[in-house]
Amino acid sequence: MTGVELYRRRCEAAQVEIVDRIETPTLGSYLLQGCRDGRRVGEFWCRVSVFDRHVSVVGDFDPIVFAYGPTGPRELIAWMGSHPTVDSYVAEKAAIGSGGRDKISRWDVEQAREDLLMRVDELRVEAEAASDDETWYADRCAELDRLLEIANKLPEYDDRLGCDLLAQQVHEALECPCDEGWIEDLGRSLDVDVHLAHAAVARLHALLLAEEASR
């Protein structure tokens, strides 16, 4: 999904209304979709369910679950819905609830190559700042040159497989790859479904706040 498409979908999520709901002391479930004059408009729809310290969002995208918030249903909606951005905290809660970090990630091998080039630049600066040992510095520069060759080589595969193969080549090019945790994140970004799920919960929270203010 392109950035423009994600923006359009998030705009749709920001305009949905509650068209069906179930509310009990321990459970809340809300169907959200675009609605005008009693008729559905737009493509975006989802159901947000809150229970047992989890916020589950299912719809026309892959399910996302945000885990381990407060206990009450309304507090759960406020917990995730009032969070202003999709930051590392939101991503962590989505990873815990949705089956792990890989489940909420997408992979782009071209992005992996750009990430690697940026990392090589950073490592070169670090090496130059700690270049008292000429032998170590020469070996480090040789390593970085091998990484540049990998980054500039056209990949054979796209997506996750391409990123995994690139990471394997980087591991093989380094003398001590065990200390390089960044390798596994080359080309990784947060899946757009997390952004859409968060936007839906934020919209639901805003709608409930408006209802509460009008009472």
C-alpha positions in Angstrom: 0.0 0.0 0.0 1.4 3.4 -1.0 1.6 6.4 1.3 -1.2 8.0 -0.6 -3.4 5.0 -0.2 -2.7 4.7 3.5 -3.6 8.4 3.9 -6.9 7.9 2.0 -7.8 4.9 4.2 -7.0 6.7 7.4 -9.2 9.5 6.3 -12.0 7.1 5.8 -11.4 5.6 9.2 -11.6 9.1 10.7 -15.1 9.5 9.3 -16.8 6.3 10.2 -19.8 6.1 12.6 -21.0 3.6 15.1 -23.7 1.6 13.3 -24.1 -1.3 15.8 -22.9 -1.9 19.3 -22.9 -4.3 22.2 -22.0 -3.0 25.7 -21.8 -4.9 28.9 -19.8 -4.4 32.1 -17.1 -6.7 30.7 -17.4 -6.4 26.9 -17.7 -3.7 24.3 -18.2 -4.4 20.6 -18.7 -1.6 18.0 -19.3 -1.9 14.2 -17.8 1.1 12.5 -18.4 2.2 8.9 -19.0 5.2 6.8 -22.7 6.2 6.9 -24.7 9.0 5.4 -28.5 9.3 5.5 -28.7 5.7 6.7 -26.7 4.4 3.8 -23.2 3.0 3.9 -20.5 5.1 2.1 -16.8 4.4 1.5 -15.0 1.1 1.7 -13.6 1.2 5.2 -15.4 -0.8 7.9 -14.3 -2.6 11.0 -15.5 -4.0 14.3 -13.7 -2.9 17.5 -14.1 -5.3 20.4 -12.7 -4.7 23.9 -12.5 -7.4 26.6 -10.1 -9.0 29.1 -7.5 -6.1 28.7 -7.4 -6.5 24.9 -8.6 -4.3 22.0 -9.4 -6.4 18.9 -9.9 -4.7 15.5 -11.1 -6.8 12.6 -12.4 -5.5 9.2 -11.3 -5.2 5.6 -7.7 -5.6 6.7 -5.7 -8.2 8.7 -6.9 -8.4 12.4 -4.9 -6.5 14.9 -5.0 -7.0 18.7 -3.6 -4.5 21.2 -2.8 -6.4 24.4 -2.7 -5.7 28.1 -4.4 -2.4 28.7 -6.8 -1.5 31.6 -9.5 -3.8 32.7 -12.7 -1.9 31.9 -14.1 -1.8 28.3 -14.4 2.0 28.2 -11.0 2.4 29.7 -9.5 0.1 27.1 -10.9 2.2 24.3 -9.5 5.4 25.9 -6.1 3.7 26.6 -5.4 3.0 22.9 -7.8 5.6 21.3 -6.3 8.5 23.1 -2.7 7.6 22.2 -1.8 10.4 19.7 0.5 8.5 17.3 1.4 5.0 16.2 4.8 4.9 18.1 6.9 2.2 19.6 4.4 1.8 22.5 1.5 1.1 20.2 3.6 -1.2 18.0 4.7 -3.1 21.1 1.2 -3.7 22.3 0.1 -4.7 18.8 3.0 -7.2 18.6 2.2 -8.8 21.9 -1.5 -9.1 21.0 -1.1 -10.1 17.4 1.4 -13.0 17.6 4.8 -11.3 17.6 6.7 -8.5 15.9 6.9 -10.3 12.5 3.1 -10.6 12.4 2.8 -6.8 12.3 5.8 -6.1 10.0 6.1 -5.6 6.3 9.3 -6.0 4.3 10.8 -4.1 1.4 14.1 -5.2 -0.1 14.8 -1.8 -1.6 14.3 -0.2 1.8 16.6 -2.8 3.2 19.4 -1.7 0.8 18.8 2.0 1.7 18.9 1.0 5.4 22.1 -0.8 4.9 23.7 2.2 3.1 22.7 4.5 6.0 24.1 2.0 8.5 27.4 1.7 6.7 27.8 5.5 6.8 27.1 5.5 10.6 29.6 2.6 11.1 32.2 4.4 9.1 31.9 7.5 11.3 32.2 5.3 14.4 35.3 3.6 13.0 37.0 6.9 12.2 36.4 8.1 15.7 38.0 5.0 17.1 40.9 4.5 14.6 43.8 4.4 17.0 44.5 0.8 16.1 45.5 0.9 12.5 45.1 -2.9 12.0 41.6 -2.9 13.4 40.6 0.2 11.4 41.8 -1.4 8.2 39.9 -4.6 8.9 36.8 -2.6 9.8 37.0 -0.6 6.5 37.3 -3.8 4.6 34.1 -5.0 6.3 32.3 -1.8 5.4 33.4 -2.1 1.8 31.9 -5.6 1.7 28.7 -4.2 3.1 28.6 -1.6 0.4 29.0 -4.2 -2.3 26.0 -6.1 -0.8 23.9 -2.9 -0.7 24.7 -1.9 -4.3 24.0 -5.4 -5.6 20.6 -5.8 -7.3 18.4 -8.2 -5.2 17.1 -11.4 -6.7 14.0 -11.5 -4.6 11.5 -9.0 -3.2 9.7 -8.6 0.2 10.6 -10.8 3.1 12.7 -13.4 1.2 14.8 -10.6 -0.3 15.4 -9.0 3.1 16.3 -12.3 4.7 18.8 -13.1 2.0 20.4 -9.7 2.3 20.6 -10.0 6.1 22.3 -13.4 5.6 24.9 -11.8 3.3 25.5 -9.0 5.9 26.0 -11.6 8.6 28.6 -13.4 6.5 30.4 -10.2 5.7 31.0 -9.2 9.3 33.6 -10.6 11.6 31.4 -10.4 14.7 27.8 -10.2 13.5 26.5 -11.5 16.9 26.6 -8.0 18.2 24.7 -6.5 15.3 21.0 -6.7 16.2 20.2 -4.1 13.5 20.7 -6.6 10.7 17.4 -8.4 11.3 15.5 -5.1 10.9 16.9 -4.2 7.5 13.9 -3.4 5.3 11.4 -3.9 8.1 8.6 -1.4 8.8 5.3 -1.4 10.7 2.4 -2.9 8.7 -0.2 -0.5 7.5 -2.9 -2.6 9.3 -1.6 -1.4 12.6 -2.1 2.2 11.5 -5.6 1.5 10.3 -6.6 -0.4 13.5 -5.2 2.5 15.7 -7.1 5.0 13.6 -10.3 3.1 14.1 -9.9 2.9 17.8 -9.1 6.6 17.9 -12.2 7.4 16.0 -14.3 5.2 18.3 -12.9 7.0 21.3 -13.7 10.4 19.8 -17.3 9.3 19.0 -17.8 8.0 22.6 -16.4 11.2 24.1 -18.9 13.2 22.0 -21.8 11.0 23.2 -20.7 11.4 26.8 -20.3 15.2 26.5 -23.9 15.5 25.1 -25.5 13.6 28.0 
